[in-house]
Amino acid sequence: MIAIKESFAKILEQPDRVAVRDLLKSNFGELNYIDFKADWIENDKLARHILAMVNSGGGIIFIGVSEQDGKIEPSGLSSIRDKADILFEQVTTEQLRV
């Protein structure tokens, strides 16, 4: 359990692909502060998930990743990225876009 918490802390300190890959390789399954969604979920449901995590001390929601019996697999990432880009455009102002 300590290794998982250290991997989680590493992502929060320095969010990059290596940190995320290390966390996912540990095959720990879902925890109170880590949630997996195989597909994009509707915006209002996503907002509820985010608020629940914030209210419980924070966490990470991985979208495009499925978990079954502790085994973690990527799923449908290209379509999810398109939906994430559209949502980002809708909710950010021009000043925040880089």
N, C-alpha and C positions, 0 to 999 in steps of 0.2 A: 504494500500500500504506500510506503514511503516513496518508492521509485516513481509511482504514478503522480503523487503530489509534487515531486521535484520536477517531473516532466511538464506538468500543468503550470507550475510557477515559471518555468523556463519560457513557455509560450507567452505568458503574460508580460514577462520582462523583455523578451526579444522575439516578437512574433515573426517567424520565418518558416520556410518549408522544412528545414532540418528539424526544428523543434516540433512541428506538427507531425512529421514523419516518425520521429522517435516516440511520441506519445501514442500514435496509432499502432506502431509495431508492438507495443506492450500487450495488445489484445486483452484489455481489462474489461471491456463491455461498458455499458452505461453506468454512470455514478450520479449522485445528486447534483454535481456541478458539471457534468459532461453528458450531452444528449446527442443522439444521432438521428438524422432524418434522411431517408433514402431519396426522397423527392422533395421538390420545393413545396412548401405549404402556403396556404393563403395568407395574405398580409396580416389580417386581423388575428389569425391563429398564431402566426409568427410573433406578432407583438405581445400576445399573452404569454408565450413561452419566454420571450426576452424579459418581460416584467417579472415573471415568476422567478427567473434566475437572479435578477437584480435584487429582488426582495429577499432572496435566501442567501445572499452573500456573493453572488457572481457565478460565472461559469462560461462554458463554451457550448455553442450549438454547431455541430458539424452537419452541413447540408450536402447531400450527395454521397453520403456514407451510410451503409446499412450494417447492422450488428445482429448476428444470430449466434447464440450459444457462445458468446465471447469472441467470435471471429468477425473481423471488420473487413468490409469490402467496399471499394468505390462503386458508385452507380450513377449513370446519367449525368455526368459532370458538364458536358457541353451545353445541354439544354438548361441546366441549372444556372450556369454562368450567364447565359443570355437573360434569364429572368432576373438575376441579381443585378445585372447592369441596368436593366429597365427600371427596377425599383430604386436603385441608387440615383438615377437621373430624376426620378419623380420626387424624391425626398430631400435632395440636397440643393443648395443654392449655387449659383454660378461661381461664387467666391470659393466654395469648398472643393470644386472640381479641379483636378490637376491634369 
